[in-house]
């Protein structure tokens, strides 16, 4: 695209951003977004990824249909009659249209009129739970905002406006500083696998990993993730969440050496976050807590890997990195003759590990933990 052709599009994006808070994504952020999406889905079970792919296809079709309806609306004379911003409901709990109700199999999966689309607090993303879970784990500045006219988006814009007025010690907007910090954190997390070999190194002794999981579990945002959700106290949880996970179970998987790298540990904690957002919805209070928890988890991994790297020294770190690269080359050369893919082997091992740890967890629970320690999940507003 030429500079002349791109200018009107950039101006239009800036206007939308100022009016509705729709973020303008730079090329760098777009690449960061795709890499982050790949990273947070990398450790999810194969069945969950298949379901996500199916839902994403259906969701894309519904969004495309709503876009077509809005484009027709913009071309018609109705826009002149309804120039003012539509009223939003006073209730904090949005009404679910039949089209967005996942239990309704007879209705279309998109709203039939432009006016309904503009007035809705929800979008097709909120109907498809695995897609909503994926989008709902992404933090600013890569996050997907609520519908422009929704009450949630108005609250979001008000919060941003207040943060923009505040200045830090460097006389920088608090909001801008937070966005920059969040963007840098995403980059550092992606660099862990590339730059720090300890992150992917097999740990024969689980002590260091157990120390990190203890640190994470002690954080205030981790309280709801320490124990398994009780399906009796969260109706529909067992049907929607096929791969339940909690921090206690992750700890047992580490102790049993079923989780043997920091990367795997990071992925299993990611599954906890995925389950929470999937069950409660991407804009629920529990999902806001999940994003805060996962942000702390990322900080903990970055800090812990840095300390372990400093402890062994740059020379040993470089040697370890070189050793891993050579093993990867050897593995790449012999992978063509392998009958089963690494992904299939890993999923089979993970399934067996989870069953084993669950059996062990159940025995420990019966012996030591009263049933009242089970943490209920919040029922979704959907």
Number of C-alpha atoms within 10 A of each C-alpha: 6 6 7 8 9 10 12 11 11 12 11 11 16 15 14 15 14 13 11 18 19 19 17 16 13 9 9 8 14 12 12 17 19 11 14 18 15 11 15 17 18 15 21 17 19 16 12 15 16 12 14 20 14 14 19 18 11 16 21 13 15 20 17 13 16 21 14 13 18 17 12 13 15 13 9 10 10 13 12 9 7 10 8 8 9 14 11 16 14 8 8 10 12 17 14 17 19 16 20 22 17 15 10 12 10 8 14 13 25 22 23 13 12 19 16 12 19 20 18 22 24 21 23 21 24 24 23 23 26 28 24 24 24 19 21 28 26 20 18 16 19 21 13 15 19 21 20 20 18 22 22 19 18 17 11 15 18 12 12 15 12 12 16 15 11 12 14 10 7 8 8 13 17 19 19 15 16 14 16 13 13 17 18 11 16 20 13 17 16 14 12 18 15 12 13 19 21 21 24 17 16 16 17 9 12 19 11 13 20 17 13 17 21 14 13 23 19 11 12 9 17 21 13 20 23 22 17 19 22 17 16 10 14 16 15 12 21 15 9 14 18 12 16 17 25 20 22 18 21 24 24 20 24 24 17 15 16 19 25 20 19 23 18 18 24 20 18 23 20 22 20 22 25 28 25 28 29 26 27 22 26 28 18 20 14 21 23 16 17 26 20 15 20 22 17 16 22 17 16 16 22 18 12 17 17 15 12 15 19 12 11 10 11 11 10 13 19 15 12 16 19 13 12 16 13 12 12 12 11 11 11 10 10 10 13 10 7 8 7 10 10 11 13 11 11 14 16 14 13 17 14 13 18 22 12 16 22 18 12 16 19 14 12 11 15 11 9 9 13 9 10 8 13 18 18 18 20 16 16 17 14 18
